[in-house]
Amino acid sequence: MDEQRTATGAVVVGVDGSSIALSAVRWATREAHLRSAPLRIVHVAPNAELNAAAERRIASILTLARTTAEKTDRDVAVTTETRTGPATATLVDATEDAQLLVVGMGGGERYEDIRLHSTALAVCTAVTCPVAVVRGVAGTVPEDGQVVLGIDDIVADATAVTVAFADAQRHGGGLIVVHAVHGTGPVRDHVMGHEAYARKRDAAFVAITDALAPWRSRWPEVPVEMKIVDGPAHAHLLPAAVAARLLVLGTRARRSATARVVLGSTSHTVLRHAPCPVMVVRRDARLTESSAEAIAAEAIARPLPPAPVAHVAYPERWTLRVTDHRPRR
């Protein structure tokens, strides 16, 4: 077993010996390569596992994970370590200086699947860096697929927007921005009329287009498609993710009555059912790149203009397509 080391800006992946954890290792290794970052493989063992048999099992888990990473990409520097304690709190400590945490999440009903599922959900709101959840679902995620970004408020979710644009640029793909227009739906649409809905949709589109200006300037090569939708966000995010390589979500990380930080309903639903890896980004998440931090800060500080309701102008040097996803009656 390797001597414990802390790699600044590393991609950290949690492993537990499951097959989905090995899928997470492969995904994390490819991501570390693209980020020119080291990979740190972490196994968290309960405090009770201190006997010789447990040590042999831990060594086997880390050896298999390391071998998997090296077979995926031999150019990535890999270290392994074991930590003891509660899984969520221990992973929080392990990612204190990491740029990304990767975990696996299965969809089975076995105790191991449920425990892995619970840990994945918990770390999404506990760690301060972005968290990529690799789902244990059938099928192959397309390597050349687009990034789908689900946002409620661009200014509040500036860090998630930064993560999505940077990832699309890193992988040479496009970005689909999904934004739900609140206060619409079949009944309300019938009351307010199609023209009123169209004005609301166009106003939302122009406001979002203007708010995305800092990212357009930083990543002008990234083609963007905007989907203005109504109804529950997950009802549009999940279909969009079918052909996606990655789904990025900004989350408020709400606090419950028991002082636990919990995911919003959209993030929770998407994590349970997404067909591709999901990256959850807290609104106060820490990014390792100073330029990325600056872009997010600029967007937060930038005042939003009045939302026009007339002609929609497409920004120069930005590939844009608007999709109106209103349910048909």
PyMOL commands that set and color helices and strands:
alter all, ss='L'
color gray80, all
select helices_A, chain A and resi 19-35+52-72+87-94+111-126+158-171+186-192+194-211+213-218+234-240+265-273+290-301
alter helices_A, ss='H'
color red, helices_A
select strands_A, chain A and resi 11-15+39-45+78-84+100-105+131-135+146-151+175-180+224-229+244-251+254-255+261-262+278-282+320-325
alter strands_A, ss='S'
color yellow, strands_A
deselect
rebuild
show_as cartoon
